[in-house]
């Protein structure tokens, strides 16, 4: 029996799988954006032949190039490979959520899921699919609040120099 591609903790993940998945993501971006290897290379800071090697799953990408790709293409680039290790990349909104609208959105999702629970005591995959847009919106709002906490925490740890 073949192991699933979404691995549990401490499971060995073949490097070839990671390289192949990241390469397929680059190929998809190239095709969707009608880009060339040179275009991709300009973003990643690499040559055309190096990009071709990445797309074929023949080369390991350094962290600087990977992060450049994440910045340019967000989840289109990174999420398939990050899913293998149980993660995903989400952009952090530069402006915080409106608190009143955010709480209303949270409560709307809570009400929808509560109604689903009352129907049959379960939140089914179909219920989740019906509420997918609302779930994604709540996720973005929570990410915005996390960023707000993180930035406040960072500011407290690194107060401005007033001398």
HELIX and SHEET records of a PDB file:
HELIX    1   1 UNK A   15  UNK A   33  1                                  19    
HELIX    2   2 UNK A   37  UNK A   44  1                                   8    
HELIX    3   3 UNK A   48  UNK A   55  1                                   8    
HELIX    4   4 UNK A   63  UNK A   83  1                                  21    
HELIX    5   5 UNK A   99  UNK A  120  1                                  22    
HELIX    6   6 UNK A  125  UNK A  130  1                                   6    
HELIX    7   7 UNK A  132  UNK A  157  1                                  26    
END                                                                             
